């Protein structure tokens, strides 16, 4: 009977990373994922903790570029089809901060709810 070869460390690390949930802590910054697909953002609302920095991972599954934009957050980033970007956010006070796809104004808005 042959024993399976041990995985190299990098392969084991990659496998472990891929099993992590999409909304996780990365160091002291929480990471929240929003996906643009089918003319909408999923989830449409993110809930984050007040006064803590965080990151938004924006994944585009669209066939054309999108623009993740928020006037309230002063953020504007183009995301190409199939691309994933990270948007760094500073600590925010409680409230609701809207975001939208500026290239496709018919896409329903999303919101980041800070509590």
Steps between C-alpha positions, in 0.01 A plus 500: 500500500639838397465800722399829344780749457486795738393821332765766470443781749391751234234264360368427849490872577312571177247226570442635850461856370242394242287345774474826700163677498473801269452750786799450726746690713831579337728627771306773676296588189181310424453408133150499350423372151246641257448346155368680192308250290186507291453875540501497880728494803494195726462544788327832453580604857814456708496543877824615660615611843527871574838662554694205353689504168384241249539393139245430231593232249311579178465208258367561150328214319361743242583497129584873493693721745321635805584794721466449874423851619386674817474875539461466878811282530695695238587182314499434126659192347462339157474120505555313176308183410627207707716728717507524880613815677542605863365835619656616829258676733588714801320470833147635448242635739157336528279555198411374156737561209366429150701363208405446137626405155558832326532333158159332534265736683212249475690264735332516843709686758671322783571624849756462774326519837733598781393420857 
